[in-house]
Amino acid sequence: MFDCKTWTDQQGNPTHITPSAIVITTNGFVKRTGAAVMGRGCAKKAADAFPNLPLQLGQMITKHGNHVGIITTRLDTPIVSYPVKPVSEVCLPDKSNVVRHMRSQMTPGRKVPGWACRAKPELIVRSARELVQLTEEKGWLYVVMPRPGCGAGELEWENIKRLIAPILDNRFLSITWR
C-alpha cells in the first residue's frame, strides 16, 4: 500500500501518481500503553510498515481527539489518520454495532472498544470534511485513501461512496488492495 510503484488502476495497468498524502482509516481507541489499536485492515498494514505508528497515532488521539490529522511523515509523504470508528460505544441489544468476529465476546448494554465497533457513516462524513479542510490548508494535489469503513469496518462501499462523493473532489483517489 505504501509503495507507489506497485499501484495499478482498475484494469491492472500501473499508475504513475505521486501522492501528496496517504490516508489510513483508524479508530479512536487508545490502549493504556498510549498506543492506538491498529489491528486490522489498512491500519494494520500501516502499523506493520511503520512500527512506531500506533504510538504516534495514540499520542495524536490523546492530544487532539478522534479527528483527521497528520500522524507522521515518511519519505516526505504525510501519513494521515481518517477516523471511521469511535473511541467506544455501548453494545446494542442485537449487537449490530459490533464487528462480526467480536459479537460473541460482547454483552448488550456494555461498552465496546472502538476497534470492535462497526464503522460509523456519520463519522466517515465528518472525517471527509476534515480531510478536505486539511488538504486545502496544506495545498495537497493528490490524496490517496482506502474506501473508508468498507474493510474491517464492515460497511458497503456503494452506501459510503454516495455519502462522501459530494464532499471529496478529484484530488482524492480511493484505492483497494487485492
MOWOKA-V316612 format. One record per run of one state. SS is the DSSP state (helix for helix, strand for strand, loop for the rest). FROM is the first residue (numbers start at 1). LEN is the number of residues. If there is no record, write none. Layout:
BEGIN
<<SS & FROM & LEN> <SS & FROM & LEN>>
END
This chain:
BEGIN
<<loop & 1 & 3> <helix & 4 & 3> <loop & 7 & 1> <strand & 8 & 1> <loop & 9 & 5> <strand & 14 & 1> <loop & 15 & 6> <strand & 21 & 6> <loop & 27 & 3> <strand & 30 & 1> <loop & 31 & 5> <strand & 36 & 1> <loop & 37 & 4> <helix & 41 & 9> <loop & 50 & 3> <helix & 53 & 12> <loop & 65 & 4> <strand & 69 & 6> <loop & 75 & 2> <strand & 77 & 7> <loop & 84 & 4> <strand & 88 & 3> <loop & 91 & 7> <strand & 98 & 1> <loop & 99 & 1> <helix & 100 & 6> <loop & 106 & 5> <strand & 111 & 3> <helix & 114 & 3> <strand & 117 & 1> <loop & 118 & 3> <helix & 121 & 18> <loop & 139 & 4> <strand & 143 & 4> <loop & 147 & 10> <helix & 157 & 8> <loop & 165 & 7> <strand & 172 & 4> <loop & 176 & 3>>
END
